[in-house]
Amino acid sequence: MQWLERIGWWVGTALFCLFGIPWFLWGDSTVVLGLPLWIWWHIGWLLLASVLFWLFAQRYWGLGVEPNWQPDGDRP
Amino acid sequence: MSLEIQVAIIVGYLVLALVIGLVAYRLTERTAEDFYLASRTVGTVVLLFTTFATLLSAFTFFAGPNLAFVNGPEWLLVMGVMDGLIFAVLWYVIGYKQWLLGQQRSYVTLGEMLGDRFGSPKLRGLVAGVSLVWLFPYVMLQQVGAGTALEALTEGAIPYAFGAGLITLFMILYVVIAGFRGIAWTDTLQGAFMLITTWVALVWIIAQVGGPSVATAELEVTAREHLALGSAYYTPQYMLSTAITIGFGVAMFPQVNQRFFAAGSKRVLKQSFALWPILCLLLFVPAFLLGAWARGLETGIDVETIEAGGNVLPLILAEFTPFWFAALVIAGAMAAMMSSSDSMLLSGSSYFTRDIYRPFVDASISARREDVIARVGVVVFAVTTFIASLYNPATLFELGDAAFSGFAQLALPVIVALYWRGTTRAGIVAGIVGSQVFYLANVFNSQLTAGIIALEGALGTVPILGTVVGGFSAPLTNLVTTVFAGTYLGWSAGLVGMGLGLLLTITVSWLTRPAPDEEQAIYFEALESD
């Protein structure tokens, strides 16, 4: 894997984890459908995580872990 | 009458767990790999639930909702980042790599894996020793939680010591009998049971209150500030420090880390990875919302009661649901504690027998004897933590938090070793020892300064020596309190310690050469044939 690509994956993952907290809603207390908006963000973000992890497991599983990993070489 | 039914529900539940253990026992082979890892055959549902149930502890049912009650529901976000996101990523980064290595080289423990790569039984012992130091208070924490919950539920009819003792006894029985397979099966039952009871509790209470909008509106009247994201308690530094240290700590907890070796196939790992965030969402949202909403409802539960050690979840259940349902949920909470503790007992025992007893005490031990020692280890570990729990008054949260951060210190040196060939034995040892010393000095900061003052007092009584070396305590305690300040610009000592461990591992590896018996290629080339 190229250096840049590797850094991209790490930074992307870190940012994704970081936005598990909606920083832009800091101090906000808007209530939507009986729950604070930031709790809805939490629910949506974890659902999104599940979808992204599923896609990753389908297409990229082995990336960075298996030494000779190839994009299409890992179909069971 | 109601007391008898409550006790019957709880005992019935314990017996059910034991029966499952006995069924699992019939499938058990007499080998260490089977006792510890069910011979690496675990499927998706069982792996997912056993990891999940193992992770959940008294915190989800007691300390967590209490925090939501006192400070607001922001803990949900902390849990989301730590468990739903960071741990899931580590599931891949650490877990998948460990699983591949375990498949090829039959590792059962983390220490074994590191000791083999770095050609060092001492490193193996170090990792096991550090892990056992943190595991002990955490198992104790679970027993404290169980005893307290039973006492509160039965209004003192079952005293603390009896409740905690009863749970300890049942755990010893099914762990000793059935090993990992028994634990994984009971965990699956316990995990499902916890999910269902928590949701029923939420729906039940919300239906009586008049819906989530009413509950939130009442919370707004009582504690308006809880609806806004962030507070003086929930600072960004606090939330991130907690999420990161606990998330990484979880991956190094022996009972969780060992599960990385137990998956039956790559497919199992993939499916569990993708389902993980949803499972976290399903359990934490109802548990923490109940705690948060309880603050606004007319329940007579006040902040003082909770801060004095009361638990909001049993109190609100007693208020809104029939006693038998409250007993069911408490049984669910005990399930959470048992499913964490049983696995910890087993993993603690495996760390001890494989990484300390075998390399350092008796290398020629037979397979049959290792099997016996592993089971004796479980009993000794459970009984000593139980005895300790009778004397320990510290709150659940402080104990648990110290253990998670303690384990978190191991994570970065291990990740560096797994992914960078240049890591040397000296480097990883420096990273592990340095970060542990730093974090322990922070945890025991006040004892450290008291020790310095006592030492000066003792030296002062020696005629000449006292005047020569006297006067050191003031500058030294000053130094200790500055360096081991507990928090650094709002960031926790646990997080700073992780950074220190990373820095030490990398720089010392850079400065040293690998020892002759290190096998640098193991983590890379061995996988290439896969």
Chai-1 contact restraints between the chains, C-beta under 6 A:
chainA,res_idxA,chainB,res_idxB,connection_type,confidence,min_distance_angstrom,max_distance_angstrom,comment,restraint_id
A,T13,B,V89,contact,1.0,0.0,6.0,A-B,restraint_1
A,C17,B,V81,contact,1.0,0.0,6.0,A-B,restraint_2
A,C17,B,L85,contact,1.0,0.0,6.0,A-B,restraint_3
A,C17,B,I86,contact,1.0,0.0,6.0,A-B,restraint_4
A,G20,B,G80,contact,1.0,0.0,6.0,A-B,restraint_5
A,G20,B,V81,contact,1.0,0.0,6.0,A-B,restraint_6
A,G20,B,L85,contact,1.0,0.0,6.0,A-B,restraint_7
A,I21,B,L77,contact,1.0,0.0,6.0,A-B,restraint_8
A,L25,B,L229,contact,1.0,0.0,6.0,A-B,restraint_9
A,W26,B,L229,contact,1.0,0.0,6.0,A-B,restraint_10
A,W26,B,G230,contact,1.0,0.0,6.0,A-B,restraint_11
A,G27,B,A228,contact,1.0,0.0,6.0,A-B,restraint_12
A,G27,B,G230,contact,1.0,0.0,6.0,A-B,restraint_13
A,D28,B,L229,contact,1.0,0.0,6.0,A-B,restraint_14
A,S29,B,L227,contact,1.0,0.0,6.0,A-B,restraint_15
A,S29,B,A228,contact,1.0,0.0,6.0,A-B,restraint_16
A,V31,B,T216,contact,1.0,0.0,6.0,A-B,restraint_17
A,G34,B,P212,contact,1.0,0.0,6.0,A-B,restraint_18
A,G34,B,S213,contact,1.0,0.0,6.0,A-B,restraint_19
A,G34,B,T216,contact,1.0,0.0,6.0,A-B,restraint_20
A,P36,B,L227,contact,1.0,0.0,6.0,A-B,restraint_21
A,W38,B,L229,contact,1.0,0.0,6.0,A-B,restraint_22
A,H42,B,L76,contact,1.0,0.0,6.0,A-B,restraint_23
A,H42,B,L77,contact,1.0,0.0,6.0,A-B,restraint_24
A,H42,B,G80,contact,1.0,0.0,6.0,A-B,restraint_25
A,L46,B,G80,contact,1.0,0.0,6.0,A-B,restraint_26
A,L46,B,G84,contact,1.0,0.0,6.0,A-B,restraint_27
A,L46,B,P277,contact,1.0,0.0,6.0,A-B,restraint_28
A,L46,B,L281,contact,1.0,0.0,6.0,A-B,restraint_29
A,A49,B,L85,contact,1.0,0.0,6.0,A-B,restraint_30
A,A49,B,P277,contact,1.0,0.0,6.0,A-B,restraint_31
A,S50,B,A274,contact,1.0,0.0,6.0,A-B,restraint_32
A,S50,B,P277,contact,1.0,0.0,6.0,A-B,restraint_33
A,S50,B,I278,contact,1.0,0.0,6.0,A-B,restraint_34
A,F53,B,F273,contact,1.0,0.0,6.0,A-B,restraint_35
A,F53,B,A274,contact,1.0,0.0,6.0,A-B,restraint_36
A,W54,B,A274,contact,1.0,0.0,6.0,A-B,restraint_37
A,A57,B,K270,contact,1.0,0.0,6.0,A-B,restraint_38
A,A57,B,F273,contact,1.0,0.0,6.0,A-B,restraint_39
A,A57,B,A274,contact,1.0,0.0,6.0,A-B,restraint_40
A,W61,B,K270,contact,1.0,0.0,6.0,A-B,restraint_41
A,V65,B,Y96,contact,1.0,0.0,6.0,A-B,restraint_42
A,V65,B,K97,contact,1.0,0.0,6.0,A-B,restraint_43
A,E66,B,L527,contact,1.0,0.0,6.0,A-B,restraint_44
A,P67,B,F524,contact,1.0,0.0,6.0,A-B,restraint_45
A,P67,B,L527,contact,1.0,0.0,6.0,A-B,restraint_46
A,P67,B,E528,contact,1.0,0.0,6.0,A-B,restraint_47
A,N68,B,E528,contact,1.0,0.0,6.0,A-B,restraint_48
